[in-house]
Structure formats: structure tokens, C-alpha cells
């Protein structure tokens, strides 16, 4: 029996693993591996996390030691109403995190709405990270070009006045920045994926 995706991890709970969900901050995951990879073994042993599938069935989390991986086993016990109440309470307590989601929806719609928000937030974080990597890459290329090109330029044209030299250097830096940006965009994962799609 396979769990219904996405999986819901409730963090900040307190008490035993058995029974219905007791509350906590929800996090949604697209697979069991992704979920258990985000859980610390210590939290499992202290009862600080609970896991459920989208139908409200419990996933029993287990871990023997801090160095051992966390495992998740789907159980037949389902608590759809209790899980819906926990998700609705999380939405009510943090409306800034869940804008435009009505807490009065059925469980299936709540899970789908939260999942869409989390996917959008993850995509936004990936985009910001990629932008940062591109900017860092661009400036590394520019610095490399300047470091490599500076000695020959200075040796070849020692009589060039400083303001003119600096102006030319800024122009070279801008062109190098633009060219490096085009190359990074051309070979970025987003561009490669869009070509395949």
C-alpha cells in the first residue's frame, strides 16, 4: 500500500507517535525519501514530529540512533478529520504564510492549496539561488579577465592617461559581464530543461 502524495509532516508536536495529529507546523513533501531526509532522528525519538499522507493515514516514523536513518511506514489508521482541523488551525494562526486559503475547505482542497503555495515558494527560492549563482559567476569571470589582461595592457600602453585607461577598463568589464551572463544563461539548468521540454 502506497501513501497518497503529498506527505504532510507536522513539526513541533509533543507526545507519543500514536493517535490522531495533535497540531504543529505543516510541511509538505513529494516523496517519502524527501520527507525523511528533512527529519532529525532526535526529533523522532522525542516525539516532536508526526507524519501523514494526503488521506490522513499515519506514517510511523522510527529511528534507532542519531546516526541511523529515519524510516517511515504507512499504517492503516486514518485521521482525515483531525488532520483537516490541524491544517485549518495552522492556516488560521499564520494567515501571512497561507494567503487566500480558506481554512473551511475539505482536507483534499486544503492539502492541494498548501502544496501549491509550497511549490511556488520553493520555485521562488530556486530562482533566487540561481540568480545569485549567476551573479557570483559573472563577477568571477570579470575578475579573471581583469587579472589576466591587466599586466599585458599596462606593459603595452604605459603612456595611456589614467582616466582614459579606467574608462576603457570599465567598458571591458561591462562587455565581459554581458558576455558571461549570456553564456551562463545559455548553459543554465532552466535553459537546458526548457530546450528539452
JOKA-V240111 format. One record per run of one state. SS is the DSSP state (A for helix, B for strand, O for the rest). FROM is the first residue (numbers start at 1). LEN is the number of residues. If there is no record, write none. Layout:
# JOKA-V240111
ss=(SS,SS)
from=(FROM,FROM)
len=(LEN,LEN)
This chain:
# JOKA-V240111
ss=(O,B,O,B,O,A,O,A,O,B,O,B,O,B,O,A,O,A,O,A,O,A,O)
from=(1,7,12,25,30,32,38,41,46,49,53,57,63,71,79,80,94,107,157,162,187,189,197)
len=(6,5,13,5,2,6,3,5,3,4,4,6,8,8,1,14,13,50,5,25,2,8,1)
